[in-house]
Amino acid sequence: MVMAYNGLQREVDIRTAIATLGLMKVLAISGSLRVASINSALLRAAARLSPPNMEVRLFRNVGGLPLFNPDLEPKMPSQVSAFHAEVAASDALLIASPEYAHGVTGTIKNALDWLVSFEPFIHKPVAVLNASPRAHHADAALRETLKTMSAAIVEEASASISLLGAHLTEDGMVQDPTISRAIRNSLLALHNAVALRQSEQGPSFPLP
């Protein structure tokens, strides 16, 4: 009975939080720079499939970030400052990255390196999408990096979606019932996790 009550109370908390949350902003980051990247296409499809109370926006300058160099931090490059501003303004992050040589891409690692000492990233909810279940080395490495950086990985929103070899375009992902359902389920889980997190944190002090 206690477990049932707790589950019901959690559902009530989520619904209450959703009702008061407003538009949830999610920043999507792809670890690939390829024009035909299935990971980038997956994130663009997610933006199109997001619920009305969620905005998913793809960060489009990940390749424009300079190589991480701590010596540059005292006078932060403008590209990094813009990246920081977008991360700080987001309620959650959505990351999809391919695997290269049994590891994450230099692109996504460089982007994350610029967030290591960025305080607004700490405890930021993050969902990880894997476009190829075979890419388990990169998926594990990415999760380890995120955990080390104190990100809050939302496991129920993180998913492996078999796209490698499916030859699906962004439009194809949106139209395919199985793929689109998996994406929507992931986004809904991310939305609920962020809503519940914010309801548990309560109001910020001092109140105006």
Secondary structure, 3 states (H helix, E strand, C coil): CHHHHHHHHHHHHHHHHHHHHCCEEEEEEECCCCCCCHHHHHHHHHHHHCCCCEEEEECCCHHHCCCCCHHHHHHCCHHHHHHHHHHHHCCEEEEECCCECCECCHHHHHHHHCCCCCHHHCCCEEEEEECCCCCHHHHHHHHHHHHHCCCEECHHHCEECCCCCCCCCHHHHHHCHHHHHHHHHHHHHHHHHHHHHHHHHCCCCCCC
